[in-house]
């Protein structure tokens, strides 16, 4: 499966238009542009940091579809953190979503959560030894040594 990226439009799946506009424009210095793209890049880098290096590929903007929501949540948290009224955006429900997204990434790193294989990454990892990547016929990978069949 091809991996995906996120854009500022994706943030609208979790923020209202006024909230997103406020996060983009609040506390900007004179001449400073919209911080969204640079914050998205930071969130993507953080998400990719939980994926084993051999499976990341060279395109720093791509992540597994299974982690897209986590990247969106991380972006919102980072945008909210740059403004003094960010606590209004990061309410209790969004804080809980952030905690769940962080746990999902920890599960990926520990081999407890399945992610699709990056079709752009090298497909040379086929070892079945404990703790190494398993490459299935369906281009699926799982870490940690437990085989998972996905039909």
VENTA-V178651 format. One record per run of one state. SS is the DSSP state (@ for helix, = for strand, . for the rest). FROM is the first residue (numbers start at 1). LEN is the number of residues. If there is no record, write none. Layout:
SS|FROM|LEN / SS|FROM|LEN
//
This chain:
.|1|3 / =|4|1 / .|5|3 / @|8|6 / .|14|3 / @|17|9 / .|26|10 / @|36|13 / .|49|4 / @|53|3 / .|56|7 / =|63|1 / .|64|1 / @|65|17 / .|82|4 / @|86|4 / .|90|2 / @|92|19 / .|111|4 / =|115|2 / .|117|23 / =|140|2 / .|142|10
//
